[in-house]
Amino acid sequence: MTEFDIVVIGSGPAGAAAATTAARAGLRVALVDRHVFPRDKLCGGGVTGRALTAYREIFGAEPPELDRKTRFTFHAHGQHLADLEDMPAMYMTTRLSLDNAMHAAACAAGALPLQDRFAGFDEATGTVTLKSGRTLTCRLLIGADSVKSAVGRALFGRSFDPGRIGFALETEAPPIAPDAPVRIDFGAADWGYGWHFPKSGTTTIGVGGIQSRNPDMSTAMRRYLDLFGIGAEAKIKGHHLPFGDVRRRPGRGRVLLCGDAAGLVDPITGEGIGHALRSGAMAAEAAREALEAGRPETALALYTARLRPIHRDLRLARRIRWLLFSPVMRRLFIRAFRGTGGLRHDYMRLLAGEIDYPQLTSRLLRRLPSFLWRGLKPALPQRRKTSP
Ligand SMILES: Cc1cc2nc3c(=O)[nH]c(=O)nc-3n(C[C@H](O)[C@H](O)[C@H](O)COP(=O)(O)OP(=O)(O)OC[C@H]3O[C@@H](n4cnc5c(N)ncnc54)[C@H](O)[C@@H]3O)c2cc1C
């Protein structure tokens, strides 16, 4: 078969969610990935509560091999901030097992898996050309081929803005105690953080932040690994992540972009799995609606409208991230984070999907006067002493 309603390029969370949703709606779907599954993908494998809810809704199943975590420890710039117990849960997995389960679900739903690479799309004829020379025709194309999206490049000339993109380094270390807390270190990279995720069978450790502010991310990673007694033997890998580099027009013509290809990574947490799942499903729903109406050219507008809540959240997160990452705010942030259990709890509730960014922002604004007071209070007498 070479004729499809939808061709999906990439079978990560976004592509697998799109292919599963479209195939279950009765559409003819091809799912193209350059890898044979199971394949691994560089990622912390942290699945937030909101990502888990999306997974269950889309696939109607539980993800495989999840470790449930409710203990967290936070540090910033070498200082201990807080140990949190009994927080809303976050889950740990490996992308090897998670992505394999999603790919299998898409195939079981009826999507045709093809191992190949995207090479080009002729919109006039609906022809997708793959690297092997094979051609497929479709009414709509979904690009879910990650941050270096070849589909995005074909549409816009480049897949991301190098001034805004994030970059992360990661390694796998031996497992530690299964109940060890998830550890986050703000400032382990500039405008970013470090993570130490204990899981069954492995410990994933990484640092990530805005690339343009971290010309020497390897040194930041080495410093971070030193904290855990891990030396030069560690195998370190790197990958870009669209840390706040949202594509406001998520496609063009009959092409829809989702997941990392559309820049849908949270600019504070670096979380991308949940938005990839949601956006993939939204792209497929918009495609179904447009195809049922016999107007494939309307799919992009329908998809963009569905994406609005995610775009709004990412915009808000981008506006408030300076509170966490800016050097000017460092002292204030450390004091506020140590002093206010409410803010820490709200942030964990956001990750769990219990509140959204507009709610978090309004709670933050309500508390801002007391944060400022807490942060500036000890500094005021010193200033008075030095002023003329
Ligand atoms: C170091 C690091 C740690 C991270 N940790 C977390 C975390 O703990 N939690 C979290 O939620 N997010 C995390 N993220 C972000 C998360 O990994 C991504 O946001 C998520 O994988 C995006 O899903 P996706 O489906 O858009 O793309 P991907 O998961 O990257 O999948 C894209 C797929 O497209 C295929 N592909 C690429 N190019 C082509 C081509 N030309 N032709 C055919 N196929 C192609 C690839 O083989 C791949 O299978 C992390 C990212 C990094 C870099």
The ligand as a Tripos MOL2 file, in Angstrom:
@<TRIPOS>MOLECULE
LIG
   53    58     1     0     0
SMALL
NO_CHARGES

@<TRIPOS>ATOM
      1 C1         18.7320   14.9060   27.8360 C.3       1 LIG1
      2 C2         17.2440   15.0760   27.7950 C.ar      1 LIG1
      3 C3         16.4770   14.7300   28.9000 C.ar      1 LIG1
      4 C4         15.0790   14.8750   28.8660 C.ar      1 LIG1
      5 N1         14.3490   14.4640   29.9510 N.ar      1 LIG1
      6 C5         12.9940   14.5360   29.9140 C.ar      1 LIG1
      7 C6         12.2220   14.0410   31.0100 C.ar      1 LIG1
      8 O1         12.7400   13.5240   31.9940 O.2       1 LIG1
      9 N2         10.8590   14.1380   30.9200 N.ar      1 LIG1
     10 C7         10.2470   14.6980   29.8370 C.ar      1 LIG1
     11 O2          9.0040   14.7900   29.8300 O.2       1 LIG1
     12 N3         10.9680   15.1460   28.7770 N.ar      1 LIG1
     13 C8         12.3150   15.0680   28.7730 C.ar      1 LIG1
     14 N4         13.0500   15.4790   27.6900 N.ar      1 LIG1
     15 C9         12.3320   15.9560   26.5010 C.3       1 LIG1
     16 C10        11.7490   14.7590   25.7190 C.3       1 LIG1
     17 O3         12.7540   13.8010   25.4910 O.3       1 LIG1
     18 C11        11.1580   15.2310   24.3900 C.3       1 LIG1
     19 O4         10.4250   16.4080   24.5800 O.3       1 LIG1
     20 C12        10.2590   14.1540   23.7630 C.3       1 LIG1
     21 O5         10.9760   12.9900   23.4730 O.3       1 LIG1
     22 C13         9.6320   14.7110   22.4780 C.3       1 LIG1
     23 O6          8.9250   13.6810   21.8070 O.3       1 LIG1
     24 P1          8.7770   13.6950   20.2250 P.3       1 LIG1
     25 O7          7.8950   12.5580   19.8870 O.co2     1 LIG1
     26 O8          8.4380   15.0440   19.7560 O.co2     1 LIG1
     27 O9         10.2580   13.4430   19.6640 O.3       1 LIG1
     28 P2         11.2380   12.2050   19.9190 P.3       1 LIG1
     29 O10        10.9240   11.4990   21.1580 O.co2     1 LIG1
     30 O11        12.6220   12.7540   19.7550 O.co2     1 LIG1
     31 O12        10.9400   11.2200   18.7120 O.3       1 LIG1
     32 C14        11.2230   11.5960   17.3880 C.3       1 LIG1
     33 C15        11.3060   10.3500   16.5170 C.3       1 LIG1
     34 O13        11.5110   10.7800   15.1580 O.3       1 LIG1
     35 C16        12.4580    9.9410   14.5230 C.3       1 LIG1
     36 N5         13.0820   10.7110   13.4430 N.ar      1 LIG1
     37 C17        13.8680   11.8120   13.5690 C.ar      1 LIG1
     38 N6         14.2010   12.2750   12.3450 N.ar      1 LIG1
     39 C18        13.6000   11.4660   11.4370 C.ar      1 LIG1
     40 C19        13.5680   11.4480   10.0200 C.ar      1 LIG1
     41 N7         14.2130   12.3730    9.2730 N.pl3     1 LIG1
     42 N8         12.8440   10.4850    9.4020 N.ar      1 LIG1
     43 C20        12.1920    9.5370   10.1400 C.ar      1 LIG1
     44 N9         12.1950    9.5130   11.4930 N.ar      1 LIG1
     45 C21        12.8830   10.4640   12.1290 C.ar      1 LIG1
     46 C22        13.4200    9.5450   15.6490 C.3       1 LIG1
     47 O14        14.0880    8.3390   15.3470 O.3       1 LIG1
     48 C23        12.4690    9.4380   16.8550 C.3       1 LIG1
     49 O15        12.0130    8.1130   17.0240 O.3       1 LIG1
     50 C24        14.4420   15.3730   27.7010 C.ar      1 LIG1
     51 C25        15.2080   15.7230   26.5850 C.ar      1 LIG1
     52 C26        16.5870   15.5770   26.6220 C.ar      1 LIG1
     53 C27        17.3930   15.9330   25.4010 C.3       1 LIG1
@<TRIPOS>BOND
     1     1     2 1
     2     2     3 ar
     3     2    52 ar
     4     3     4 ar
     5     4     5 ar
     6     4    50 ar
     7     5     6 ar
     8     6     7 ar
     9     6    13 1
    10     7     8 2
    11     7     9 ar
    12     9    10 ar
    13    10    11 2
    14    10    12 ar
    15    12    13 ar
    16    13    14 ar
    17    14    15 1
    18    14    50 ar
    19    15    16 1
    20    16    17 1
    21    16    18 1
    22    18    19 1
    23    18    20 1
    24    20    21 1
    25    20    22 1
    26    22    23 1
    27    23    24 1
    28    24    25 2
    29    24    26 1
    30    24    27 1
    31    27    28 1
    32    28    29 2
    33    28    30 1
    34    28    31 1
    35    31    32 1
    36    32    33 1
    37    33    34 1
    38    33    48 1
    39    34    35 1
    40    35    36 1
    41    35    46 1
    42    36    37 ar
    43    36    45 ar
    44    37    38 ar
    45    38    39 ar
    46    39    40 ar
    47    39    45 ar
    48    40    41 1
    49    40    42 ar
    50    42    43 ar
    51    43    44 ar
    52    44    45 ar
    53    46    47 1
    54    46    48 1
    55    48    49 1
    56    50    51 ar
    57    51    52 ar
    58    52    53 1
@<TRIPOS>SUBSTRUCTURE
     1 LIG1         1 GROUP 0 **** ****
